[in-house]
Amino acid sequence: MNSFNQAYKAWAQLATFRANRLRYKNYTYGRQWEDPAEYQGRIITEGERSLKMGRRPMTNNLIRRMVKSIVGRFRHRLITDADNTRDKTEPSPGMAETARRNMLDELDCRMLEEFLISGCAIQRVVNERRHGGTGVWVDNVDPDRFFCNAYSDPRGFDIELIGQLHDMSLREAVARFAPEGGREAERVASLLTSPCATGAGLRPGFFSGSDDKCRVIEVWTLEADSSLRCHDPEKGELFTLSETSAPRLRDFNLKRRQQSLREVKSRPVTTLTWQCRWYAPDGTLLMSRPSPYPHRSHPFVVKHYPMTAGETHSPVEDVIDQQRYINRIITLIDHIMSASAKGVLLFPVDQKPENLSWEQIAERWANPAGLLPYVPSLTGNAPQQIINNSRPENAYSLLELELKLMDQVSGVNGALDGRTPETATSAALYGAQTENATIALLDVFAAFDSFRSRRDAMIASFG
């Protein structure tokens, strides 16, 4: 199986992850009634089912508040760390320039948001020429466009295939894969302008992208490479030759023997190298090369959280059930209150004045200074207004319980949110609550910091 087929297999195996990520993203950004539900033998969304049952679906988006609070706490820490670092040591000029060019703080905040939603953080670090200049560039990678083999090491040391789906303009693709032009440029253009490559009429997936872009697949594979480890005793040098250089080495040693010089000693060795290949959507190879980077690896930095037995479970996933119940409860409360009587006027028909219409009676009744004459009947019935202050106390208690559970499960309490404390809360207690909330999120921050440290180390390897 070539690397193109392996890449498609790896991408297909992540279908469940992508579906879960879409659901978590919907909940984070307020689309919280999109889960499938059964209604009269049909599968519709929960929101549609609620409407068909006469209840208007309502949303109280607490997940978004949780994510914003954590990202805000992280951004505050970035500012504090920058001030502390400025007083002690200055970053290297290369790292400072890379951070400025790429706006790393902004990238990291958006990456943390993705990390909280999907439990996955991916960045791509390359050294290339772009419109903004030549140097090290860092990009956030959309998990929907990313693939790698199934792995279980939290550090990602068992990754052997990794890659990304790219959508680029035809001009950029030709400049990248056929820089000399000519027939090669025509070949690349024909490969990338087919209906499959441009995704015309197709849903975006592995083989097709957006309608106005060309789909190109970047695949990195870890491969065993046989080579010769050589030692030249005459010059005192160690060097490596490819396995195909063995005949030339024998001829070279033959000349050495004729000159009464010591021969170059060699032994076969097997090393692991990262190979990069770029493919068109039909599997045609556009370019192939070994890793050109100083670290001799692929350009991706990947972190899945918490990566336990190969599984990923994001912080947003933990609070979805509480969010669902909160939405259901406030929808129920709204339905009960809207269905209760509010100022309904019971006006006996036999007491209606002949000179007034029902519309005039309603208008005068609503007027604070209105006068409404009526003829008392023998039964003594009089017009009366019904007001039912319906308060579903049990529903309010359940809502309060779910709100507390939301804070407990997420680890983001009112102190971390910056909410005004209760009157009886002392400053020391409020500070302790903030510290405890931060400790509850320490594992998330530490995992994301390890991701950033690996990224910074990859940047530093470029010098």
Disulfide bonds with the S-S distance in Angstrom:
none
